[in-house]
Protein backbone atom coordinates (compact mmCIF):
# COMPACT_ATOMS: atom_id res chain seq x y z
CA UNK A 1 0.00 0.00 0.00
CA UNK A 2 1.36 3.37 -0.99
CA UNK A 3 0.97 6.48 1.12
CA UNK A 4 -0.82 9.44 -0.40
CA UNK A 5 1.61 11.96 -1.89
CA UNK A 6 1.97 14.82 0.60
CA UNK A 7 0.08 17.36 -1.55
CA UNK A 8 -2.87 14.97 -1.98
CA UNK A 9 -2.89 13.94 1.68
CA UNK A 10 -3.00 17.56 2.83
CA UNK A 11 -5.87 18.30 0.44
CA UNK A 12 -7.89 15.20 1.39
CA UNK A 13 -7.27 15.77 5.09
CA UNK A 14 -9.81 18.57 5.25
CA UNK A 15 -12.27 16.80 2.94
CA UNK A 16 -13.26 17.59 -0.61
CA UNK A 17 -15.83 16.80 -3.27
CA UNK A 18 -14.82 14.03 -5.66
CA UNK A 19 -16.17 11.72 -8.35
CA UNK A 20 -16.59 8.04 -7.57
CA UNK A 21 -16.69 5.66 -10.52
CA UNK A 22 -18.00 2.11 -10.12
CA UNK A 23 -18.66 -0.77 -12.51
CA UNK A 24 -22.09 -2.37 -12.72
CA UNK A 25 -23.16 -5.92 -13.56
CA UNK A 26 -23.44 -4.77 -17.17
CA UNK A 27 -19.68 -3.90 -17.03
CA UNK A 28 -20.52 -0.24 -17.73
CA UNK A 29 -19.29 2.63 -15.55
CA UNK A 30 -21.42 4.60 -13.14
CA UNK A 31 -20.28 8.00 -11.89
CA UNK A 32 -21.48 9.85 -8.79
CA UNK A 33 -20.49 13.14 -7.21
CA UNK A 34 -19.49 12.61 -3.57
CA UNK A 35 -17.39 13.77 -0.63
CA UNK A 36 -13.94 12.30 0.08
CA UNK A 37 -11.58 12.51 3.06
CA UNK A 38 -8.26 10.91 4.01
CA UNK A 39 -8.75 9.12 7.34
CA UNK A 40 -5.01 8.37 7.44
CA UNK A 41 -2.05 8.39 5.00
CA UNK A 42 -3.22 5.24 3.19
CA UNK A 43 -7.03 5.35 3.41
CA UNK A 44 -9.69 7.29 1.51
CA UNK A 45 -13.25 7.37 2.79
CA UNK A 46 -16.19 8.57 0.76
CA UNK A 47 -19.94 8.98 1.05
CA UNK A 48 -22.39 6.90 -0.99
CA UNK A 49 -26.10 7.58 -1.38
CA UNK A 50 -28.08 4.73 0.11
CA UNK A 51 -29.91 2.58 -2.47
CA UNK A 52 -27.99 4.16 -5.36
CA UNK A 53 -26.30 2.41 -8.28
CA UNK A 54 -22.99 3.20 -6.58
CA UNK A 55 -24.05 1.24 -3.48
CA UNK A 56 -25.32 -1.66 -5.58
CA UNK A 57 -22.11 -1.77 -7.63
CA UNK A 58 -19.83 -1.62 -4.59
CA UNK A 59 -21.78 -4.37 -2.86
CA UNK A 60 -21.58 -6.41 -6.07
CA UNK A 61 -17.87 -6.20 -6.85
CA UNK A 62 -16.23 -3.48 -4.73
CA UNK A 63 -14.30 -2.05 -7.68
CA UNK A 64 -14.09 1.71 -7.87
CA UNK A 65 -12.04 4.73 -8.75
CA UNK A 66 -12.15 8.17 -7.18
CA UNK A 67 -11.22 11.25 -9.19
CA UNK A 68 -9.86 14.12 -7.12
CA UNK A 69 -9.65 17.55 -8.76
CA UNK A 70 -8.14 20.28 -6.62
CA UNK A 71 -6.37 23.63 -6.83
CA UNK A 72 -2.91 24.24 -8.28
CA UNK A 73 -3.13 21.40 -10.79
CA UNK A 74 -3.90 18.76 -8.16
CA UNK A 75 -5.40 15.94 -10.22
CA UNK A 76 -5.33 12.34 -8.97
CA UNK A 77 -7.10 9.07 -9.69
CA UNK A 78 -7.39 6.50 -6.89
CA UNK A 79 -8.26 2.95 -8.00
CA UNK A 80 -8.95 -0.14 -5.94
CA UNK A 81 -11.45 -2.14 -3.89
CA UNK A 82 -13.83 -0.41 -1.49
CA UNK A 83 -16.14 -1.66 1.24
CA UNK A 84 -18.76 -0.07 3.47
CA UNK A 85 -17.79 0.79 7.04
CA UNK A 86 -20.99 2.37 8.37
CA UNK A 87 -24.66 1.86 8.72
CA UNK A 88 -26.74 4.56 7.02
CA UNK A 89 -26.32 8.03 8.47
CA UNK A 90 -28.80 10.83 7.94
CA UNK A 91 -27.34 14.19 6.93
CA UNK A 92 -29.65 17.00 5.83
CA UNK A 93 -32.10 15.21 3.53
CA UNK A 94 -29.55 12.55 2.54
CA UNK A 95 -29.21 8.95 3.67
CA UNK A 96 -25.53 8.05 3.25
CA UNK A 97 -23.19 5.13 3.77
CA UNK A 98 -19.47 5.60 4.29
CA UNK A 99 -17.15 3.48 2.17
CA UNK A 100 -13.43 3.00 2.52
CA UNK A 101 -10.62 2.22 0.10
CA UNK A 102 -7.19 1.47 1.55
CA UNK A 103 -5.40 -0.74 -0.96
CA UNK A 104 -5.25 1.37 -4.07
CA UNK A 105 -3.26 2.57 -7.00
CA UNK A 106 -2.64 6.32 -6.91
CA UNK A 107 -2.06 8.04 -10.23
CA UNK A 108 -1.03 11.66 -10.63
CA UNK A 109 -2.91 12.88 -13.71
CA UNK A 110 -1.70 16.48 -13.69
CA UNK A 111 -0.39 18.10 -16.86
CA UNK A 112 2.44 20.61 -16.88
CA UNK A 113 1.25 24.02 -17.92
CA UNK A 114 -2.43 23.12 -17.57
CA UNK A 115 -4.59 23.90 -14.57
CA UNK A 116 -7.93 22.50 -13.56
CA UNK A 117 -10.79 24.01 -11.60
CA UNK A 118 -11.43 22.21 -8.30
CA UNK A 119 -14.72 20.38 -7.89
CA UNK A 120 -17.04 22.25 -5.57
CA UNK A 121 -20.67 22.14 -4.59
CA UNK A 122 -22.58 25.35 -5.21
CA UNK A 123 -25.66 25.32 -3.03
CA UNK A 124 -28.82 27.33 -3.79
CA UNK A 125 -29.14 30.73 -2.15
CA UNK A 126 -30.39 30.40 1.39
CA UNK A 127 -29.03 26.83 1.80
CA UNK A 128 -25.27 27.47 1.70
CA UNK A 129 -24.61 27.81 5.43
CA UNK A 130 -26.76 24.80 6.35
CA UNK A 131 -25.20 22.59 3.66
CA UNK A 132 -21.65 23.71 4.47
CA UNK A 133 -22.31 22.75 8.12
CA UNK A 134 -23.62 19.39 6.88
CA UNK A 135 -20.43 18.88 4.83
CA UNK A 136 -18.24 19.68 7.85
CA UNK A 137 -20.23 17.23 10.01
CA UNK A 138 -19.95 14.56 7.30
CA UNK A 139 -16.17 15.00 7.01
CA UNK A 140 -15.89 14.75 10.82
CA UNK A 141 -17.98 11.55 10.76
CA UNK A 142 -15.82 10.04 8.01
CA UNK A 143 -12.62 10.66 10.01
CA UNK A 144 -13.68 8.78 13.15
CA UNK A 145 -13.10 5.07 13.74
CA UNK A 146 -16.13 3.18 12.41
CA UNK A 147 -17.18 -0.43 12.71
CA UNK A 148 -17.52 -2.42 9.46
CA UNK A 149 -20.98 -2.36 7.88
CA UNK A 150 -22.81 -5.69 8.14
Order of alpha helices (4+ residues) and beta strands (2+ residues): alpha-beta-beta-beta-alpha-beta-beta-beta-beta-beta-beta-alpha
